Amino acid sequence: MIRNPEKYWTDSATKALVGRKIVKVQYMTKDNAEESGWFQRPIFLILDDGTFLFPQSDDEGNDGGALGHVAPDEKLNEDGYNHQPIYPVLRNH
C-alpha cells in the first residue's frame, strides 16, 4: 500500500517528465482508437524519449479525454476567466 499517494505519484511524474521536451503533437489515429475500444480520439504529446502523454476519461483508460491549457501569465478577462483553448477529443465515428 502506498502511504502517501500524492507524493508517490508526484515523484513518479517528476522523474518521468521533468526535463523532457515535447517533439510532436498529433491526435490518436482512428485505427488506434478502434484497437483500444475507444469512441473518442485524444491529442497525444510525444516526448523526446519516445514516450507520450494523452488525456483519458478516467484512471482505467475507458476512453480519451479533453486536455486543458492554462497560461499562468495571462490576465483574466472581464468575465473573470482565462480563455485558453481546450484541446478536445475527436469522435472516432
C-alpha positions in Angstrom: 0.0 0.0 0.0 1.2 3.5 -0.9 1.4 5.6 2.3 1.3 9.0 0.6 -0.3 8.6 -2.9 0.1 12.3 -3.8 3.8 12.3 -3.0 4.3 8.9 -4.8 2.6 10.0 -8.0 4.1 13.5 -8.0 7.6 11.9 -7.6 6.8 9.4 -10.3 5.6 12.0 -12.7 8.6 14.3 -11.9 11.1 11.6 -12.6 9.4 10.7 -15.9 8.6 14.2 -17.2 10.8 17.0 -15.8 13.4 17.9 -18.4 11.6 16.1 -21.3 10.7 18.0 -24.4 7.5 17.7 -26.5 8.7 17.0 -30.0 5.5 16.2 -31.8 1.7 16.7 -31.2 -0.9 14.6 -33.0 -4.3 13.1 -32.4 -4.7 9.4 -31.8 -5.3 7.6 -35.1 -8.7 6.1 -35.9 -7.1 2.7 -36.0 -5.6 3.1 -32.6 -8.9 4.2 -31.2 -10.7 1.2 -32.6 -8.0 -1.2 -31.3 -8.4 0.4 -27.8 -12.2 0.2 -28.0 -12.4 4.0 -27.7 -15.0 6.2 -29.3 -13.0 9.4 -28.8 -9.5 10.2 -30.0 -7.5 12.4 -27.6 -4.5 14.5 -28.5 -1.0 12.9 -28.0 2.0 14.8 -26.7 5.1 12.9 -27.9 8.3 13.4 -25.9 11.9 13.3 -26.9 12.5 9.9 -25.4 9.7 8.3 -27.4 7.1 8.2 -24.6 3.9 10.1 -25.0 1.1 11.6 -22.9 -2.6 11.7 -23.6 -5.7 12.5 -21.5 -8.1 9.7 -20.6 -11.6 9.9 -19.4 -10.7 8.1 -16.1 -8.0 6.1 -14.3 -9.0 2.9 -16.1 -8.5 4.2 -19.6 -12.1 3.7 -20.7 -11.9 6.5 -23.4 -10.0 9.5 -24.4 -10.4 12.9 -22.7 -10.0 16.6 -23.4 -6.8 18.4 -22.5 -7.0 21.9 -20.8 -4.4 24.5 -21.4 -3.7 27.3 -18.9 -1.1 30.0 -19.4 -0.4 31.4 -15.9 0.9 34.8 -17.1 -2.3 35.6 -18.9 -4.6 38.2 -17.2 -8.3 37.3 -16.6 -10.9 38.7 -19.0 -13.7 40.9 -17.7 -15.8 37.8 -17.1 -13.1 36.5 -14.6 -11.9 33.6 -16.9 -8.7 33.0 -18.7 -9.9 31.9 -22.1 -7.2 29.4 -23.1 -8.0 26.6 -25.5 -9.3 23.2 -24.6 -7.9 20.6 -26.9 -11.0 18.4 -27.5 -11.3 14.7 -28.1 -12.4 13.9 -31.7 -15.2 11.4 -32.2 -14.0 8.2 -33.9 -17.2 7.6 -35.8 
